[in-house]
Amino acid sequence: MQEKLVELRLSKAQRKAAAKHLKEYFTLPSRIESKKAMAEAAATKMTPGYHPSEVQTNQAPSSKIERYTMVMSEVAYLEKRYALLHTIYSTQIDEQQRELWDLLYDPRYYRSDEGVMRDMHIGTRKQYYRIKHKLLVRIHEHFGEEY
């Protein structure tokens, strides 16, 4: 990987959004499976036998196909996000960044920055935050301000 001459400076909000994407890598597979189950349930759900009127208060779609399509479009969106995160994780970052991603952003483990520094055997805070910043910048480059 070639380093950029001008390092991108992220704001606090941008760092926070990038961190959410990093955490999302570990939670998306279960969310996708849950949404697929919801889509199957929506496809088989009984539809009420009334005609819509002007005073109808329920804004949810009443068609089985419409509910299924809405949920499956969300599943497709989540799968694209996961595929992009997986590509970044597997090919676009180095081993130290990958280890930091695993140790710091996996929700099964709630580690602090100091704990991750200890686990990774990094001597200085400056070196640790440089690795973390490069990882957050890489994620920000792919996702931008979106979350």
N, C-alpha and C positions, 0 to 999 in steps of 0.2 A: 504494500500500500504506500502510495506516495503522499507525503505530508503536504498540506496546504501551506503556502507562504504566509497567508494571513489567517490566523486562528479565529474562528467564530466565537464571539462572546455571547453567551446565553443569559437572558434575564431570569429572574426567579420563577416567573410563570412558565417560561419555556423549559427550564430544568424540571419543573414539577410535571409538566405535560409529558416530557420524554420519560421520566421515571414511571409514570402511569403506563406508558407503552411497554416499558421493560417488565413491569409486573404482569401486564396483560398476556405476555407470552406464556406464562405458566397457567393462567386461568382460562384462556380462550378455548382449549380443547373441550373442557367440561361444559362451558357455556354453549358451544356449538352443538354438542350432543343433547343438551337440555332443550335448545331451540328446535332441534330436529324432532324430539319427542313431542314438543308442543305443536309442531306442524302436523304430525300424525294424529294427535288428539283433536286438533282443529278440523282436520279432514273428516273425522268420524263423528264429530259432535252433532247432536240433534239441532236442527234449525227450527225456531219457533214458527208456527203456522199462522201468522197474522200478516196483514199488509201494512207496509210503512205508511205513516201519515205525517202531516205537517207538525204535529205536536209530539212526535216520537222523541224521547229524551236520550235514548241509547245511541251513541255515535259509532259503536263497533260494527264492523261489517257483518251482515247476516248470512252471507253466502259461504258455504263450506270451502268452495274453491277460492274465493277471495281471501278468506282467513289463511288458508294454506299457502297461497301465493305470497301474501304479505310476510308471513313468517319465513318462508323459504328464501325470499329476497334478502331478508336480514341475515339468514344463515350464509348465503353466498358472500355477503359483505364481510362477515366475520371470518370466513374462510380465506378471503383475499388478504385481510389484515394479518392473519396468522401465517399465511404463506410468506408474506413480506418479512415479518419478524423472524421466521425460521431461516430465510435466506440470509438476513443480516447476521443472525446468530451463528449459522454454520459456515459462512464463506467470507464475510466482510469485516470481521473483527479478529484480533489476535487472541492468543490463549489467556493472557492476563485479563483482558476485557471480558472474555467469556466466563472466566472464573469469578470475576467480580459480579457479573450479571447473575450467575448462579447463586452466589453467596448472599448478595445484598437484596436482590429483588424477588427471590422465590418466596411466596407468602407462607410456605410451610415453616420457614425459619425467619424469626424476627431478629435479625442481627443489626447491630449499630455499625457505624463507620469504623469505630475503634476495633470492634470484634472482627470485622472483615479484614482490617489491616493486619491484625494478629494472625488470623487464619491464613492469609496470603503471604505472611512473612515479609511485609513491606516495612522498611525502616523509617521512612520519613512521611509526614503528612503530605508534603508537597508532591512526592512521587505518587502517592495514593490518589490524591485529588486530580492529578494530571491524567491518570488512567481513567478515572471516573468521568472527567470532563470530556475526554475524547469519545468515550462511549455515548454519553448524552448528546454530543454534537452529531455523531453518526446517526442516531435515532432521529434527531431533529431534522437532519438533512432529508430524510425519507418521508417523515410525516408532517413536518412544518408545525404550524400553529393548531392543527386539527386535533381535537380530542372530544 
